[in-house]
Amino acid sequence: MIGSIRRECVDHIIVLGEVHLRRILKFYADYYNRVRIHRSLNKDAPVSRAVQRTGVIRSRAILGGLHHRYARV
């Protein structure tokens, strides 16, 4: 996970202090565990979620647009 934090998050954001870094890491950890897919988990997240088969797909920016969450609504 340390490598993922560096490659996917901290390398792309200017950190403005310790409080800002903690907030960024909190949001990234939530994204990593709830949204980001993992190939070792058969393209699921560590916190499993139900598959939605109907509805319009919407995008929500995470970490200022660095990542996005796509979900059906």
C-alpha positions in Angstrom: 0.0 0.0 0.0 2.9 2.4 0.7 3.9 2.3 -3.0 0.3 2.9 -4.1 0.0 5.9 -1.8 3.2 7.4 -3.3 2.5 6.5 -7.0 -1.3 7.2 -7.1 -1.6 10.1 -4.6 1.3 11.9 -3.0 3.4 12.2 -6.2 0.5 14.2 -7.8 -0.5 16.5 -5.0 1.3 19.5 -3.4 1.1 18.9 0.3 0.7 22.1 2.3 1.4 20.8 5.8 0.9 17.9 8.2 -2.9 18.5 8.6 -3.3 18.6 4.9 -1.3 15.4 4.4 -3.3 13.6 7.0 -6.6 14.7 5.3 -5.2 13.5 1.9 -4.1 10.2 3.4 -7.5 9.7 5.0 -9.4 10.3 1.8 -7.0 8.1 -0.2 -7.3 5.2 2.4 -11.1 5.4 2.1 -10.8 5.4 -1.8 -8.3 2.5 -1.6 -10.4 0.3 0.6 -13.9 1.2 -0.7 -13.7 2.2 -4.3 -10.4 1.2 -6.0 -10.5 -2.3 -7.5 -7.7 -4.8 -6.8 -6.8 -7.5 -9.3 -5.9 -9.9 -6.5 -9.5 -9.6 -5.2 -11.0 -10.4 -8.6 -11.5 -6.7 -9.4 -13.3 -6.0 -6.1 -12.4 -3.6 -3.3 -11.3 -4.8 0.2 -14.7 -3.5 1.5 -17.0 -5.5 -0.8 -20.0 -3.8 -2.4 -23.0 -4.9 -4.2 -23.0 -4.9 -8.0 -25.5 -2.5 -9.5 -26.8 -3.6 -12.9 -29.3 -0.9 -13.8 -29.3 2.9 -13.7 -27.3 5.8 -15.2 -23.6 5.8 -14.5 -22.3 8.9 -12.7 -18.8 10.0 -12.0 -17.7 11.6 -8.7 -14.2 13.2 -8.4 -12.0 12.0 -5.5 -9.0 13.9 -4.2 -9.7 16.9 -6.4 -10.2 14.9 -9.6 -7.0 12.8 -9.2 -9.3 9.7 -9.1 -12.9 9.1 -9.9 -15.7 6.9 -8.6 -18.1 5.6 -11.1 -21.5 4.3 -9.8 -25.0 3.7 -11.1 -27.7 5.9 -9.6 
